[in-house]
Amino acid sequence: MKQTNEFKLLGKKPTRHGFGEGLVVLGERYDNVIVLGGDITGSVMTSFFRDRFPERFFSIGVAEQNATTIAVGFALSGKIAFFSSYSAFAAFRNADQLRVSVCYNEANVKIGGGHSGITVGPDGATHQSLEEIAYLRTLPKMTLIVPCDYSQAKKATIAIGEMHGPAYIRFGRSAVPMFTTEDTEFEIGKADIYREGSDIAIIACGIMVWEALIAAEELNKRKGIKARVINCHTIKPIDIITIIDSAKLCGAIVTAEEHQIHGGLGAAVAEVVVKNYPVPIEFVGVRDSFGSSGEPEELMVKFGLTWKEIYASALRAIQRKEMGETQIRKVTDVDFFNE
């Protein structure tokens, strides 16, 4: 595995472990934290909380919709209620309950969306949730976090437990690169600049942040291109200021996410850019496809979610920037208007 000049590879660990350990920290700090499980506590690591605080853990069984509405009841009674399941169920089977029971009531309910993205691997397409960001970020009052590694998942879990209101944290199953530490800053709603540069801005979330750092290193080494790398861990509320500043400084953007390109981080960034400071944008993500079975590393390559796609997209975005508005119009409009 390649390393960057700013962040070093510290090993590999699943982000779900950060979620589970974050729950234990919250349980130690606050007596009103409760956790509900759905028969997969060992998979989403709510087992850590269950083993430490069995009197505050409730097993609801394979009934995600029921678990969420029960969590709302706890929350409206003064508890900080967490429920976790696979994102395929916690977000989509649960869609009505999240919208009406949780968000409409502004209930202090936190949802852990486990096994997200394609890196679930052999579980296959039905369990590879690639669309939930698009849905969840439309829900009023919802806070949506996609941490980049184990350490940040732990911090993010604690942070959503200490804020009031609905929140969803997206995490994965497989061991992924660890490169942040306890000293790395994290704040809900504040994107972090992990590498400075002014030629191109790479805005990524989740496991794609590490791939973005590798791409930036390769761009510098091979082309002398200085890429700014931004960890946009909070999809909602998104950090508008950092995005606009990066558009102004760099003049071109690449977004990268382990999610459909439709409606995800890239779409959220584009909404900010097109309104405030339009620049060329390229999108790296899953392209209108369901996942498939395979090992996580194989699927990352198959679906174009590696540093190589970010690298190539950065070159395209820079080329578009250098062409300038006049030539872009010539390329796209001349044939149409001459008909």
Secondary structure, DSSP 8 states (H G I E B T S, - for coil): ----SSS----EEEHHHHHHHHHHHHHHH-TTEEEEE-S-HHHHTTHHHHHH-GGGEEE--S-HHHHHHHHHHHHHTT-EEEEEEEHIIIIIITHHIIIIIIIITT--EEEEEESBSGGGGGG-GGG-B-SHHHHHTTSTT-EEE--SSHHHHHHHHHHHHHS-S-EEEE--SSEEE----TTS---TT--EEEE--SSEEEEE-TTHHHHHHHHHHHHHHHH---EEEEE--EEES--HHHHHHHHHHHS-EEEEEEEESSSSHHHHHHHHHHHH----EEEEEE-S----SS-HHHHHHHTT-SHHHHHHHHHHHHHHHHHHHHHHHHHHHHHHHH-
